[in-house]
């Protein structure tokens, strides 16, 4: 192993700290943009389609867009670096926001879904930022560096939904279509993130990590053992946790519209989703530190406990606004623990050369499963109600726990 006191090691440590700061700033900005999309997508879909049962197609579209672009963006990152991949995601999101506004003006439901899918492509880039935080990270700090970037989304993710009401007023003042005013803030935030990545994310962390890996391979230093079985479990755990969260979260705005006074729906949805997003990202550094200290799989299982608690509250108190709020916060916390630990696990059991490819597959699996889950969630909501949906969402939680036992037995 190289001496950590050498200037080269110190330089890499400095570059890593700078990279994490830039990625964190970018996550704040993209969090503002995506927070509005989460809140408005289901409401716009229900409004333009005229059928609440189709509201889940908004979340399905955003996750499908991310699923279809995760692997191409990962390949772009492997070939040209993280900077190009993240910037491409920002550009797709900017185009998507413009398409959504046009779709709302023309009241074209299919065009709305196309625009939301492009925003989902931008979200694929946002998801990739968490892996970019691990490119130059040391083994002992990989979890917390990843979690720091995830945590930065808290600011934008909480602020984004809270901009719904001001955005509605601003949009109405300048003649924008109903429910689209907040997308003005989304567009501005995505544009700033694009400028940040293009101008400041230098040197590119993945390209530098690849050069270091080739140098290490030439001297047989610091090789990473490939553990494909554990990598497959990590991808499954992240995907299953995401589909649990996304399925319930996607239907929450529609469910709240049934239990809250009509003139308070926008505020209720904004506050609930904002606190849910805070749960998703606010404590991620804590889960990152736990993953570094007690292990990745135990923190993945902690996430399943939190998810199960969220679903239990939603099943028992479906008609209580406070109960839904508590469930959504717990749901976010469970997702955070599982995603941070699972992503760190996937990175550390995969050689550097194979990381972009596996990371892209992980994001594709995660978002594709969430797309299917969101569509099914709308159907289940109509048949079994919000409480019934929560009970169905327990199935992937149980599967992750069983998988953990199998993986630990093999290890």
N, C-alpha and C positions, 0 to 999 in steps of 0.2 A: 504493500500500500504506500502511496506517496505521502511524504511528510506534510501534515496539514498546516505546518507553519511556513511552507514555501510561498513565494510571491504568487505563483500560479494558482495555488489553492485559495489564497486570500482573494485574488482577483475574481475567481469564480464565485466565492461567497458574496463579494460585493455585487457582482452581476446578478446573482440570484435575488438578493434583497431588492435591487432596483427593479428587476423583472416582476417580482411579487407586487411592488407598489404600483407599477404601471397597470398590471392586470387587475389589481383591486380597483383602481380608478375607473378602468373600463367597465368593470362589473357594476359599479355604482350607476353609470350612465345607461348601460343596457338594462339594468334592473328597473329603472324608471320606465323605459319603453315597454318592457315585457309585462310589468305589473299592470299597466293599463289594459294590455291585450287580454290577460287572464280574466280581468273583471268584465270587460265589455264584450268579449267574443260570444259568450253564451246568450247575452241579452240581445245583441245584434242579430244573431242567428234566429232566435225565436221571433224577433220583430219582422225580419225580412221574409222568413219562411211562413209565418203565420201559424206555426205548430211548435209547441214547447217540446214535443218529443224529438224534434230535430236540433234542439239547442246543443246537444252533445257533439254535433258535427263540427262545431267551432274548435273545441279542444282536440277533436280527432284530426281536423285539418292542420292545426299548428304542430301537433305531434307527428303527423304523417310527413309534413314538410321537413321537419327535423330529421326524421328517419331516412328519408330519401337522399338527404344531402350530407349526413354524418360521415359516411365512408368517402364520398368524393372530397369533402373538406379535409378528412384525415390524410388522404393521398396527396392533396395539395400541400398540407403541412409537411409531410415526409419529403416531398420534392423541393418545395420552395420555402418552407419554414412556417412557424405559427403566425407570423405577421401577415402573410398573404392569406392564410386560411381565415383568420379572424376578420380581416378587412372584407373578404368576399362575403362573409356572413352579414356584416353590417350593410353592405350594398344591397343584398337581397332583402333585408328587413326594410330598408328605406323604400324600395320599390313596392314592397308588400303594403306598407302603410298607405301609400298613395292609391294603390288599387282598392283597398278597403274603403277609403273615403269616397272614391268614385262609385263603388258598388252600393254604398249606402245612399248616395244621391240618386242613383238610377234604380234602386231597390231591386237589385239582381242578386239573388241568393247564391247561385253558383260562382259568380264573380267574387262575392264576399269570401267564399271558401278558398278560392285561388289566392286572394290577397293574404288571407290568414296563413295559408300554407307557406307563402314566401316569408312571412314574419317568422314562421317556424324554422325556415332555413337559417334565418339570422340567429335563432335560439340555438341551433346546432353549433354555431360558432361560439356562442356564449358558453355552452356546456364544455366546449373544448378548452376554454380558458383554465378550467380547474386542472386539467392534465398539463397544460403549459406551465403551471406553477410547480410541477414535479420534475420537469426536464433536468434542471440543474440542482435539485434539492438533495441534501444528504439523507441517508437512510433514517437517521434519528430525528429529522425535521420534516420528512415528507408529508406526514399526516397533517401537521399544523400549518405548513406552507399552503397545502391544498385547501385546508379549511379557512385560512385567512382570505384567500381569493373568493371562496364560497360565501364567507361572512360579509364581504364587501357588498354583495348583492342585497343585503338587508336594507341599506339606505335607500337605494333606488326602488327595491321591491316593496317597501313600505310606503314610500312617497308616491309611487306610481298610482296605486288604487285611490289614495287620498286626493289625487288630482282630478278624479272623475267629476265631482261637483263643480269645481272651478272651470274645468274644461268644458262642461256642458254650458255654463254661462258664457264663456269666451266664444265657443263655437256658435251659439245662438246669436251672439252679438255681431258676428261677421257673416252670418248666413250659411254656416256649415250644416250638413245633414244631422238629424237627431242622433244623439249618442256618440258622435265622432269627435267632439271638441277636444277630448283628452289626447287624441292621436297627434295633435299639434305638439304637445310636450314630448310624445314618443319620438316624433320625427327629429326634433331638435337634439334630443339625447343621443339617438343613434348616429346622427351626423357628427356630434362631438366625439363619440367613441371611435368612429372611423378615423378622424383626424389624429386622435391619440395613438392608435395602433400604427398608422402609417408613419408618423413622424417620430415617435418616442420609443417604440418597442425595438430597440437596437442595443447590442447585437441580438439576433434572433436566438431564443433559448434552446429550441430544438436543434437547429443547425449546429450550435456550439456543442450541445450534448452529443450529437452524432460524431463530430470531429474528435471529441474526447474519447468516445467509445472506440473509435477506430484506432486511436493511439494506444488505448489500454489493451485492445485485442492484440496489437502488434507486440506488446511487451508482456502479455498474459497477466494483466493486472486488473483487479476489480471486476471480474466477469460476473454476470448475473445469471444464475441458473434458471432455465426455463421450466416452469411447472404448469403445464397446460390444464390439468384437472382443476387445480385451485383457481386458475384464471377463469375457467368456465363457470365455476361456482360464484366467483366475484361478479361476473357479468350477469348471471341469473339473479343474484341477490339485489343488485342495483335495479335491474329491470322490474322485478316483482315488487319491490318497495315503491318504485315510481308508479306502476300501474295502480297499486292500491291508493296512493295519494291522489293521482290524477283523476281517477274514476269518481271518487267522492267529491273532490274539490270542484270538478267540472259541473256537477249538478247542484252545488250549493247555491249559486246565484238564483237559479230557477226555483229551488225549494224556498229560499228566503222570500221570493216574491209572493209566495202563498201564505206565509205566516207573519209578514210585516205589512203595516199600513201602506197603501200605494204611494203616498207622497213621501215615504221614508225608505223606499226600496234602494234607491241609489246610495244613500248614506249608509244603510245597513250592509249592503254588499261591499262598498268601499272599505268600511272599517273591518268587516270580517275577513276579507281577503288580505288586507294589510297586515292584520295580526297573524293570519295563517302564513304569509310570506315571512314575517318576522320569526315565526317558529321554524320555518325552513332554513333560515340563514343565520339568525341571531346568535345561536349557541354553537354554531359549527366549529369555532376554535376550541371550545371545550371538548367536543367529540373528536377533533383532530388530535388534541393532546392525549385523550384517553386511548385513541387508536395507537399512538406511538408508544404509550406506556404499558397498556394491558393487553394489546393485541388487536388485530383488525376484526377477526371473527367474533370475539365477545362484544365488540361495539356494534357490529351488524345485528347481533341478536338483541342487544339493548334497543336498537331501532325497531325491531319487531315487537318488543314488549310495548313500546310507546304507541306504535301503530294499532296494536290490538286494543289498548286502552282507549284510543281515540274512537275506534269503531264501536266499542262497547257503549261509550257515552252517546254517540250518534244514534245507536239502535234503541237505547233506553229513553232518550229525550229528544226525539225528532221534531216535536212541535214547540220546543223551547228555543227562543233565539239565543239565550245564554248558553244552553246546552250545545247548540250548533257551533257557537263561537269557541267553547272549550274544546270540542272535538276537532275543530279545524286547527287550533294551535297545537294540540297533541299530534295531530296528523303531520304537521310541518316538522315537529321535533323528531318524530320517528323517521321521516324521510331523510332528514339531515344526518342523523347518526348512521343510517344504513348507506347513504350515498357517499359520505366522506370516507368511512372505513372501507367500503367496497371498492371505491375508486383507488384508494391507496394500496389496497391488497392487489388489485389488478396490475398496477404499475410495478410493484416490487417483485412480482413473480414472472415478469416478462422482460426479456432482453431489450435493450434500447432500440435496436434495429426493428424489432417487431411491435414496439409500443404503439405508434400511430395507427397501424392496421387494427390491432386488437381494441384500442380505445375507440376507433371509429365503429367497429362492430358492436361494441358495448353500447354506444350511444344510439346506434340504429336499432338494436334489440329493445332498448329501454323505451325509445320514442314510438316504435311500431306497436309494441304491446300496449302502450298508453293510448294510442290512437284507437285500437280495437276496443280497449276497455272503456273509453269514453263513449263510443257509440253504444256499446252494450249497456252502459250505465243509464243512458236515456231510456232504453227499453225497460230495464229493471225498475227504474224510478216510477214509470207509469204503471207497472204491474204490481210491484211490492212496496212502493213508497221509499222514502229516504232511509227509514230504519231497516227495511229489507235490503236495500243497496249496501248498507254498512255490514250486514251479516254476510252477504255474498263476498265482500271485499276481504273477509278473513281468510279465504282460501289461499291466496298467494302468500300471506303471512305465515300460514302453517307450512307451506311448501319450502320457504326459506329456512325455517327452523329444522325441518327434516334434512334438508340438504347440508346444513352445517354439521349435523351429527355424522352424516356419511363422509364428508370431507375430512373432519377431524379423525375419524376412524382410519381412513386411508393414510393420513399423515402419521 
